């Protein structure tokens, strides 16, 4: 290897102690290329002993790409899974609340006199009068108590809901 590294891979094994104190062998791959034509062709290897390092050199052809083949991190199945996650997030975060808002708006627009309703504050009463954004409720029959609320304060229509 006069003039530097040979074309190909350099595989070096070395010992590392893990957190339990056990020795494990790790590989270190180095890709190098040189202009010299006297590089060895083929694969060479040496046996591993307890205190030595092993070096393996592989000659690469000029037609083949040097280095291991890399996979696309967002391959076919992973891309489909990612798209499905975005669709699911859209359904949960945006479509569900919008659908509830539309149902609530439709319920408020369909209110009529003598409907029994519950406000978001928990007051139950009967609709007496409906104006633009104001609804008058009769909450007590015995002493004819009435209150005025805005449309957005209505929680549900109890005469149409069977819950």
C-alpha positions as CSV (number, residue, x, y, z in Angstrom):
1,X,0.0,0.0,0.0
2,X,2.6,2.5,-1.0
3,X,1.1,6.0,-1.4
4,X,-1.8,5.7,1.0
5,X,-4.9,3.6,1.4
6,X,-6.0,1.1,-1.2
7,X,-9.3,1.2,-3.0
8,X,-12.0,-0.4,-1.0
9,X,-13.0,-1.0,2.6
10,X,-10.9,-1.2,5.7
11,X,-12.5,-3.3,8.4
12,X,-10.9,-3.1,11.8
13,X,-12.1,-5.1,14.8
14,X,-11.6,-3.6,18.2
15,X,-12.6,-4.5,21.8
16,X,-15.0,-2.3,23.8
17,X,-16.3,-2.9,27.3
18,X,-20.0,-2.3,27.7
19,X,-21.8,-0.9,30.8
20,X,-21.7,-4.4,32.4
21,X,-18.0,-4.7,32.0
22,X,-18.2,-7.4,29.4
23,X,-16.0,-7.3,26.3
24,X,-17.7,-7.2,23.0
25,X,-16.2,-6.9,19.5
26,X,-17.1,-4.0,17.3
27,X,-16.3,-3.4,13.6
28,X,-15.1,-0.2,12.2
29,X,-15.5,0.2,8.4
30,X,-13.4,2.8,6.6
31,X,-13.8,3.6,2.9
32,X,-10.6,4.9,1.2
33,X,-9.4,5.4,-2.3
34,X,-6.0,6.2,-3.8
35,X,-4.5,7.0,-7.2
36,X,-1.7,4.4,-6.9
37,X,-2.1,1.4,-9.2
38,X,-0.1,-1.0,-6.9
39,X,-2.9,-1.6,-4.5
40,X,-3.7,-5.3,-3.8
41,X,-6.6,-6.8,-5.6
42,X,-9.0,-9.0,-3.8
43,X,-9.7,-9.6,-0.1
44,X,-7.0,-10.1,2.5
45,X,-7.6,-11.0,6.1
46,X,-5.7,-12.0,9.2
47,X,-6.8,-14.1,12.1
48,X,-8.0,-12.4,15.3
49,X,-6.1,-12.9,18.5
50,X,-7.0,-11.6,21.9
51,X,-4.7,-8.5,21.7
52,X,-4.5,-7.8,17.9
53,X,-6.6,-6.0,15.4
54,X,-7.7,-7.5,12.1
55,X,-7.7,-5.6,8.8
56,X,-9.6,-6.6,5.8
57,X,-9.2,-4.8,2.4
58,X,-11.7,-5.2,-0.5
59,X,-10.9,-4.0,-4.0
60,X,-13.8,-2.2,-5.6
61,X,-14.4,-2.0,-9.3
62,X,-14.6,1.3,-11.1
63,X,-18.1,0.4,-12.5
64,X,-19.7,-0.4,-9.1
65,X,-20.4,2.2,-6.5
66,X,-18.0,2.3,-3.6
67,X,-19.7,1.8,-0.3
68,X,-22.6,-0.1,1.1
69,X,-26.0,0.4,-0.6
70,X,-28.1,3.0,1.3
71,X,-31.8,2.6,1.7
72,X,-34.2,5.5,1.4
73,X,-35.3,6.2,5.0
74,X,-38.8,7.1,3.7
75,X,-39.4,3.9,1.6
76,X,-42.7,2.8,0.3
77,X,-44.3,1.4,3.4
78,X,-42.9,4.1,5.6
79,X,-44.2,6.8,3.4
80,X,-47.7,5.3,3.3
81,X,-47.6,5.0,7.1
82,X,-46.6,8.6,7.4
83,X,-49.5,9.7,5.1
84,X,-52.0,7.7,7.1
85,X,-50.8,9.3,10.3
86,X,-51.4,12.8,8.8
87,X,-54.9,11.8,7.6
88,X,-55.7,10.4,11.0
89,X,-54.5,13.6,12.7
90,X,-56.6,15.7,10.4
91,X,-59.7,13.6,11.2
92,X,-59.1,13.9,14.9
93,X,-57.9,17.4,15.2
94,X,-59.9,19.3,12.5
95,X,-62.8,17.3,11.1
96,X,-64.4,16.2,14.4
97,X,-64.7,19.6,16.1
98,X,-65.9,21.2,12.9
99,X,-68.6,18.6,12.5
100,X,-69.8,19.3,16.1
101,X,-69.8,23.0,15.5
102,X,-72.0,22.5,12.4
103,X,-74.4,20.3,14.4
104,X,-74.6,22.9,17.2
105,X,-75.2,25.7,14.7
106,X,-78.0,23.7,13.0
107,X,-79.6,22.9,16.4
108,X,-79.6,26.6,17.4
109,X,-81.1,27.6,14.0
110,X,-83.9,25.0,14.4
111,X,-85.0,26.3,17.8
112,X,-88.7,27.1,18.1
113,X,-91.1,28.4,20.8
114,X,-91.9,25.9,23.6
115,X,-88.6,23.9,23.1
116,X,-87.1,22.8,26.3
117,X,-83.3,23.6,26.3
118,X,-80.3,23.4,28.6
119,X,-77.7,26.2,28.6
120,X,-74.0,25.5,28.8
121,X,-74.2,26.8,32.4
122,X,-76.7,24.1,33.3
123,X,-79.9,26.2,33.4
124,X,-83.0,24.4,32.1
125,X,-85.8,26.4,30.6
126,X,-88.5,26.7,28.0
127,X,-88.1,29.0,25.0
128,X,-90.6,31.9,25.1
129,X,-89.2,34.3,22.5
130,X,-86.5,34.2,19.8
131,X,-84.9,37.4,18.4
132,X,-81.7,37.9,16.3
133,X,-79.0,36.8,18.8
134,X,-81.2,36.8,22.0
135,X,-83.5,34.1,23.4
136,X,-85.8,34.5,26.3
137,X,-86.2,31.5,28.5
138,X,-88.9,30.8,31.1
139,X,-87.1,29.0,33.9
140,X,-89.8,28.9,36.6
141,X,-93.5,28.2,36.0
142,X,-94.8,29.1,39.5
143,X,-93.6,32.8,39.6
144,X,-93.1,33.2,35.8
145,X,-89.2,33.8,36.0
146,X,-87.7,34.7,32.6
147,X,-84.1,35.2,31.6
148,X,-82.5,36.4,28.3
149,X,-79.5,34.5,26.9
150,X,-77.5,34.7,23.7
151,X,-77.8,31.8,21.2
152,X,-74.2,30.6,21.7
153,X,-75.1,29.9,25.4
154,X,-77.4,27.0,24.5
155,X,-75.9,23.6,25.2
156,X,-78.6,21.3,23.9
157,X,-82.2,21.0,22.9
158,X,-83.8,18.6,25.4
159,X,-87.2,18.4,23.5
160,X,-85.4,17.0,20.4
161,X,-82.7,15.0,22.1
162,X,-83.8,11.8,23.7
163,X,-80.6,11.5,25.9
